[in-house]
């Protein structure tokens, strides 16, 4: 696919992983597995405390991503609440009591059109990207819960998406064929998606933005599908709240973001309003704290 010998590709990938440029994790399909209820938070903080609040949020096991933002909110956070009932305590007590937090705005995910685990940087042809995607399995059920053993396996893959079957078998005291069969089932049912996580800036996509869109109800599906199909859209979901859809976009330059807004979002008549915020720093991505990953500034 990249015109290099398999051993050369493996050697270079191993170096990227060893240097912390790339880390492999796994991301749940939260709603279908019952793993939790994903929500997006916009957090306003007291001046001078954005970094402190972001680090506190990044340290929580239930946050998947944490960013510094431009705009009305200072910090953006994707959090997965284990239950609907737990969400009230998380928002009103746990996060509300963090030093520096002034107020939060919460939007609950209703449907995900694109996750970062499904995204490929826009340098592959459509055929190349299709070869990397799992084979279509037909319509997926809205709910497909995990067994206790599958939950344990999933947590091991979230911590290290490259963990060998032998290590899973040893950790859980099961046979290697059983470990292989259970992992294959999780991936085939698309309850868990493997993800190679790297900073978009290292791929030449230095400008990241979050788009909050107000969409007429009848147009939610069309807008979501349209945005999810665009190669620069890393994430797209329908949500509750003041805006009914969120999309995360990565492009090389501010001029490219302008063209995306005018040429891609502009023609969508179902979109009635748009709020754009820029991501200025990532503290956590895909459950991985950024302290364990190489940043752009550390790259020679």
C-alpha positions as CSV (number, residue, x, y, z in Angstrom):
1,X,0.0,0.0,0.0
2,X,2.8,2.5,0.9
3,X,5.3,1.0,-1.6
4,X,7.7,-0.3,1.0
5,X,8.8,-3.8,2.1
6,X,6.8,-5.3,5.0
7,X,9.8,-5.5,7.2
8,X,10.7,-1.9,6.6
9,X,7.2,-0.8,7.5
10,X,7.2,-2.9,10.6
11,X,10.6,-1.6,11.7
12,X,9.5,2.1,11.3
13,X,6.2,1.5,13.0
14,X,8.0,-0.1,15.9
15,X,10.2,2.9,16.2
16,X,7.2,5.3,16.2
17,X,5.6,3.2,18.9
18,X,8.8,3.0,21.0
19,X,9.3,6.8,20.7
20,X,5.7,7.4,21.8
21,X,4.7,9.0,18.5
22,X,2.0,6.4,18.0
23,X,0.1,4.5,20.7
24,X,-2.4,1.8,20.0
25,X,-5.6,1.6,22.1
26,X,-9.2,0.5,21.6
27,X,-12.4,2.5,21.8
28,X,-15.7,1.2,22.9
29,X,-19.0,1.6,21.0
30,X,-20.3,2.9,24.3
31,X,-24.1,2.9,23.6
32,X,-24.2,-0.5,21.9
33,X,-22.1,-2.2,24.6
34,X,-23.7,-0.5,27.5
35,X,-20.2,0.5,28.6
36,X,-21.5,4.0,29.4
37,X,-23.2,7.2,28.3
38,X,-20.8,9.6,26.4
39,X,-21.3,13.3,27.0
40,X,-19.4,16.4,25.9
41,X,-18.7,19.1,28.4
42,X,-17.8,22.7,27.8
43,X,-16.1,24.0,30.9
44,X,-15.6,27.6,31.8
45,X,-12.8,28.2,34.4
46,X,-11.4,30.9,36.6
47,X,-8.6,32.8,34.8
48,X,-5.3,31.1,35.1
49,X,-6.7,27.7,36.0
50,X,-7.4,26.1,32.6
51,X,-4.3,23.9,32.7
52,X,-5.0,22.8,36.2
53,X,-8.6,21.9,35.5
54,X,-7.7,20.1,32.2
55,X,-5.1,18.0,34.0
56,X,-7.6,17.1,36.7
57,X,-10.1,16.0,34.1
58,X,-7.5,14.1,32.1
59,X,-6.6,12.2,35.2
60,X,-10.1,10.8,35.5
61,X,-10.6,7.2,34.2
62,X,-14.0,8.1,32.7
63,X,-12.7,10.9,30.4
64,X,-11.8,9.9,26.8
65,X,-10.5,13.3,25.6
66,X,-9.6,16.6,27.2
67,X,-8.7,19.8,25.3
68,X,-8.0,23.4,25.8
69,X,-10.3,25.5,23.6
70,X,-10.8,28.9,22.2
71,X,-14.2,30.6,22.5
72,X,-16.7,30.8,25.4
73,X,-15.4,27.6,27.0
74,X,-11.9,27.2,28.2
75,X,-11.8,23.4,28.3
76,X,-13.6,20.7,26.3
77,X,-14.0,17.2,27.6
78,X,-15.6,13.9,26.4
79,X,-16.7,11.9,29.4
80,X,-18.3,8.4,29.5
81,X,-20.6,8.1,32.5
82,X,-21.0,4.5,33.6
83,X,-24.8,4.9,34.1
84,X,-27.4,7.6,33.5
85,X,-27.9,7.9,37.3
86,X,-24.2,8.5,37.9
87,X,-24.1,11.4,35.5
88,X,-25.8,13.8,38.0
89,X,-23.2,13.2,40.7
90,X,-20.3,13.4,38.2
91,X,-21.5,16.8,36.9
92,X,-22.9,18.5,40.0
93,X,-20.5,17.2,42.6
94,X,-17.3,15.7,41.2
95,X,-16.6,18.1,38.4
96,X,-18.5,21.0,39.9
97,X,-16.3,20.9,42.9
98,X,-13.0,21.0,41.0
99,X,-11.0,24.1,42.0
100,X,-11.2,26.6,39.1
101,X,-14.5,25.4,37.5
102,X,-17.0,28.2,37.2
103,X,-19.7,26.5,35.1
104,X,-20.2,23.6,32.6
105,X,-22.5,22.9,29.6
106,X,-23.4,19.3,28.9
107,X,-24.4,17.6,25.7
108,X,-25.3,14.0,25.8
109,X,-24.5,11.8,22.7
110,X,-27.6,10.3,21.1
111,X,-26.0,8.8,18.0
112,X,-22.4,8.6,16.7
113,X,-21.8,8.9,13.0
114,X,-18.0,8.8,13.0
115,X,-15.5,8.0,15.8
116,X,-11.8,8.8,15.8
117,X,-11.2,5.0,15.8
118,X,-12.8,4.9,12.3
119,X,-11.0,7.9,10.9
120,X,-8.0,7.8,8.5
121,X,-5.8,10.8,7.8
122,X,-6.8,12.2,4.3
123,X,-3.7,10.9,2.5
124,X,-5.1,7.5,1.4
125,X,-7.1,6.8,-1.6
126,X,-10.7,5.6,-1.1
127,X,-9.6,2.1,-2.1
128,X,-6.7,2.1,0.3
129,X,-8.9,3.4,3.2
130,X,-11.5,0.7,2.3
131,X,-8.9,-2.0,2.6
132,X,-8.2,-0.9,6.2
133,X,-11.8,-0.9,7.3
134,X,-13.4,-4.0,8.6
135,X,-15.6,-5.9,6.2
136,X,-19.3,-4.8,6.4
137,X,-21.2,-7.1,8.8
138,X,-24.7,-5.9,7.8
139,X,-26.9,-3.9,10.1
140,X,-25.7,-3.8,13.7
141,X,-28.1,-4.1,16.6
142,X,-28.7,-1.0,18.7
143,X,-27.6,-3.0,21.8
144,X,-25.1,-5.8,22.2
145,X,-23.8,-6.1,25.7
146,X,-20.5,-7.4,26.9
147,X,-20.1,-10.5,29.1
148,X,-17.9,-10.2,32.2
149,X,-15.0,-11.8,30.4
150,X,-15.4,-9.5,27.4
151,X,-15.3,-6.5,29.7
152,X,-12.0,-7.7,31.1
153,X,-10.6,-8.3,27.7
154,X,-11.8,-4.9,26.5
155,X,-10.1,-3.1,29.3
156,X,-6.8,-4.8,28.5
157,X,-7.1,-3.7,24.9
158,X,-8.0,-0.1,25.9
159,X,-4.7,0.0,27.9
160,X,-2.7,-1.6,25.1
161,X,-4.2,-2.4,21.8
162,X,-1.2,-4.5,20.8
163,X,-1.4,-6.8,23.8
164,X,-0.7,-10.4,22.5
165,X,-3.3,-13.2,22.8
166,X,-0.8,-15.1,25.1
167,X,-0.7,-12.1,27.5
168,X,-4.5,-11.9,27.6
169,X,-4.8,-15.6,28.2
170,X,-2.3,-15.4,31.1
171,X,-3.9,-12.4,32.7
172,X,-7.4,-13.9,32.7
173,X,-6.4,-17.5,33.2
174,X,-7.9,-18.7,29.9
175,X,-6.6,-20.6,26.9
176,X,-4.9,-18.7,24.0
177,X,-7.6,-20.0,21.5
178,X,-10.3,-18.7,23.8
179,X,-8.6,-15.3,24.1
180,X,-8.2,-15.1,20.3
181,X,-11.9,-16.1,19.7
182,X,-13.2,-13.5,22.2
183,X,-11.1,-10.7,20.8
184,X,-12.1,-11.6,17.3
185,X,-15.8,-11.6,18.3
186,X,-15.5,-8.1,19.9
187,X,-13.9,-6.7,16.8
188,X,-16.3,-8.5,14.3
189,X,-19.3,-7.2,16.2
190,X,-17.7,-3.8,16.2
191,X,-18.2,-3.4,20.0
192,X,-14.5,-2.4,20.2
193,X,-12.5,-0.6,17.6
194,X,-8.7,-0.6,17.5
195,X,-7.1,2.8,17.1
196,X,-3.5,3.9,16.4
197,X,-3.4,7.3,18.2
198,X,-1.1,10.1,17.0
199,X,-1.2,13.8,17.1
200,X,-2.9,15.2,13.9
201,X,-0.2,17.9,13.8
202,X,2.4,15.2,13.2
203,X,0.4,14.2,10.1
204,X,0.4,17.7,8.8
205,X,-3.0,18.6,10.2
206,X,-2.0,21.4,12.5
207,X,-5.5,23.0,12.8
208,X,-8.1,21.2,14.9
209,X,-11.6,22.6,15.4
210,X,-14.7,21.5,17.1
211,X,-17.9,22.5,15.3
212,X,-21.2,22.8,17.2
213,X,-24.1,22.8,14.8
214,X,-27.8,23.6,15.2
215,X,-29.6,21.2,12.8
216,X,-33.2,21.0,11.9
217,X,-34.5,17.6,13.3
218,X,-35.5,16.2,9.8
219,X,-31.9,16.9,8.6
220,X,-29.9,15.3,11.4
221,X,-29.2,12.0,9.6
222,X,-28.3,13.7,6.3
223,X,-26.0,16.2,7.9
224,X,-24.4,13.6,10.1
225,X,-23.8,11.2,7.2
226,X,-22.4,14.0,5.0
227,X,-19.9,15.2,7.6
228,X,-18.9,11.7,8.6
229,X,-18.0,10.9,5.0
230,X,-15.6,13.9,4.7
231,X,-11.9,12.8,5.1
232,X,-11.1,15.7,7.4
233,X,-13.8,14.9,9.9
234,X,-12.4,12.9,12.8
235,X,-15.6,12.7,14.8
236,X,-19.3,13.4,14.4
237,X,-22.3,12.8,16.7
238,X,-25.8,13.9,17.3
239,X,-26.3,15.3,20.8
240,X,-28.8,16.9,23.2
241,X,-28.4,20.5,24.2
242,X,-28.2,23.9,22.6
243,X,-26.6,22.4,19.5
244,X,-27.8,19.1,18.1
245,X,-24.6,18.0,16.5
246,X,-20.8,18.1,17.1
247,X,-18.0,17.5,14.6
248,X,-14.3,17.5,15.1
249,X,-12.2,18.6,12.1
250,X,-8.5,18.4,11.4
251,X,-7.0,20.4,8.5
252,X,-3.5,21.7,7.6
253,X,-4.2,25.5,7.8
254,X,-6.8,28.0,8.9
255,X,-7.5,28.7,5.2
256,X,-8.5,25.0,4.8
257,X,-10.9,25.3,7.8
258,X,-12.5,28.4,6.2
259,X,-13.0,26.4,2.9
260,X,-14.5,23.5,4.9
261,X,-17.0,25.8,6.6
262,X,-17.9,27.6,3.3
263,X,-17.9,24.6,0.9
264,X,-18.9,21.7,3.1
265,X,-21.0,23.1,5.9
266,X,-22.4,26.1,4.0
267,X,-24.5,24.1,1.4
268,X,-26.2,22.1,4.2
269,X,-29.5,24.0,4.4
270,X,-30.5,21.9,7.5
271,X,-27.8,23.7,9.5
272,X,-29.2,26.8,11.0
273,X,-26.4,27.9,13.3
274,X,-22.7,27.1,13.8
275,X,-20.2,27.7,16.6
276,X,-16.5,27.0,15.9
277,X,-13.9,26.5,18.6
278,X,-10.2,25.7,18.0
279,X,-8.3,23.1,20.0
280,X,-5.2,24.7,21.3
281,X,-3.8,21.8,23.3
282,X,-4.7,18.1,23.8
283,X,-4.3,16.7,27.4
284,X,-5.9,13.4,26.6
285,X,-7.0,11.5,23.5
286,X,-8.6,8.1,23.2
287,X,-8.3,7.4,26.9
288,X,-4.5,8.1,26.7
289,X,-3.1,10.8,28.8
290,X,-0.8,13.0,26.8
291,X,2.0,12.8,29.4
292,X,2.7,9.4,27.9
293,X,2.8,10.5,24.3
294,X,5.3,12.4,22.2
295,X,4.2,15.9,21.3
296,X,5.0,17.9,18.3
297,X,7.6,20.1,20.2
298,X,9.6,17.0,21.1
299,X,10.0,15.8,17.6
300,X,13.3,16.6,15.9
